[in-house]
Amino acid sequence: MRSADIDRMTAETDIRLSLELDGRGACDIDTGVGFLDHMLTLLARHGRFDLSVTAKGDNYVDDHHTVEDVGIALGQAFAEALGDKRGICRYGDCTLPMDEALILTAVDISGRDYLGFGLEIPAEKVGTFDTELVEEFWLGFVRNAGITMHIRQLAGKNSHHIIEGTFKSAARSLRQAVAIEKEFAGEIPSTKGLL
């Protein structure tokens, strides 16, 4: 069973996160940041990951610490659940339309963290959510998961559609990348012999 439980407590946040890679998309999310809850629900459903997250943060200051730390905890959970990465496809990509927005996401579970972030989100806020935090979430995620991820906005001017498309596209890319290739289930997908 490829799963992980992460408890992350800092002076700014207290996070409990559970992840099952081979799930059905079941989720129970309560971060105190409504828009993030919605995006994590999309990530779980479209990735078919079972995900439970509870977070308490210093939201009276702003949502930055909560959003970034949830990204960190989710990245740690992916790394732990993948173990030695034996048998995974390793790569995944998805070009996803979200109304007028078109988002491309490509993933390599390489053991090397890198985020190529190519979104131009026109609004500073969606509701009360600071849109600059989208990049902070994904940075926290890739750095702790050891994943290379490229996100590109090919079209779109609606901030909500751009962000929602990003989480859906990332979910589908991650689902492909973590999938087990039965024919190569005992192998590490690297000429180096480890990832």
N, C-alpha and C positions, 0 to 999 in steps of 0.2 A: 504494500500500500504506500503510495507516494504522497505523503502528507507531512505537515509540520504545524507545530504550535509555537507561537512567538509571544513572549511577554516583554514589552519594552517600556521601561519607566525612566523618565528623566525629570528634571526640575520643572519642565514645561508641559510634558505629556505623560499619560498612562495608557498604554495600548495593549489589548489582548487580541490576538489574531490567530485564526485557524484556517488552514488551506488544505484541500484535497485536490490534487491535480486531475485525478481520474473520476471526477464527479459528474453531476447532472446539471449544474448551474444553480444549485440551491444556495441561498445567501441570507444572512442576517446581519445587517449593517447599521451601526449607530455610532457615528464619529462626532456628532455635534455640529457637523458642517453639512447641511442638507444637500447641496449640489454635489459634494464629494460622495455622499451616500448614494446618490443617483448614479454617478459615474462608476462606482465600485459595483453596484448592482448590474450595470451593463457589462462590465468586465467579467463578472462571474457568469452571467447568463450566456454571453456570446463566446466565452472561453470554455464553457462547460466545467468550470471550476466550482467546487463547493467552498464557500468563503464566509467566514464569520469574523466580524470586526467590531470591537467596542473601543472607543477612545474618549478620553477626557483630556482636554487641553486648556491652555490659557487663552481661550477664545475671546475673553474680555479685552485682550490686547489686540489680536487679530487671528486669522485662521492659519497663518503661515506655519507655525510649529506643528500643528495637528496634521496639516496636509503633507508636509515634508516627512514627518515621522511615520505616518501611515505608509507612505511610499517606501521608506526605509524598511519597516517591518514586513511589508509585502515582498520586497526584494529578498530579505533574509529567509522568508518562508519558501520562496521559490528555490533558492539555493539549497536549503536543507532538504526539501521534498525531492529535488532532482538527484541528490546523492552524487554518485560518480558519473551520472549522465549516461550510463550504459543503455544502448538501444534506442536513444531518442533520435528523432529526425534531425534535430539541431537547428535547422533553418525553417523560417516561415515568413510568409508575406501576404498582404491583403490590400487591395485597392477597393475602398468602400465609398459608395455614394450616400450622402445624408442630405437629401433634398438638393439644394444647389451646391453644397460642399462636396468635395471629392478629396479623400485622404488616402495616402499610401503609407503603409507601415511595413517595415522589413526587420526581421529579428535573426540574430545569430547567437545561440547559447554557446558562447566561445570560451567563457571563463575570463574574458576581457571586457571591462565596462566601458561603454561609449554611448553617448546620446547625440545623434544628429537631429537637431530640433529645427524644423523648417515650417513653423506655423506663424501666420500673421493674423492674430486675433484682433479685430478692429476695436472691440469694446474693452474698457478697463475692468468692467464688472458684468457678470451675468447674475442678475438678482443682487445678492450681497456678496457673491463669490468673486474674489480678485483673480482675474484670468491669468495674470502672470504666474500664479501658483501651479498651473498645469505643468509648466516646465520644471518647477521645483519637485513636484510629485514624481515625474518620470526620471529626473536626475537621481533622487533618492532610491528609486526602484532599481535602475540599471547598475548603479554603483554597488549595491548590496546583493544583487542577483548575479553579477558577473555576466551581464548580457550586453551585447551590442544591439542598439535599436536606432533605426532611422525613421523619422516621422516627417512626412512632407505633405503640405497642403497644395493640391493641384488646382483647386478652385474653391470659391466660397467667400461670402462676406458676412454671413450670420454667425456671430460668435458662439452661440449655443450649438448650432449644427456642426461647426468646426470641432469643438471640444468633444461633443458626443460622438461624432464620426471617428475621432482619434481613439477614444476608449474602445469603441466597437472594433475598429480595425486592428488595434493592438491586441485585443482579446483573441481575435481569430488568428492573428499571426503567432501569438504565443501558443495557442491550442495546437497549431500545426507543428511548431518547433518542439514541444514537449511530448508529442505523441510517440509511442513506441512503434518502431518498425519491426514487425514480427520476424522478418527474414534476418534481421541484424540485431536481434534482442540481446545477444551476449557481447556485442562489440561496442567499444567507445568510438564515436564518429569523428575520429581525428587520426591523421598519420603519425602524430606524436604519441598516441596511446593514452592520452589523458586530456581532459578539458578543464 
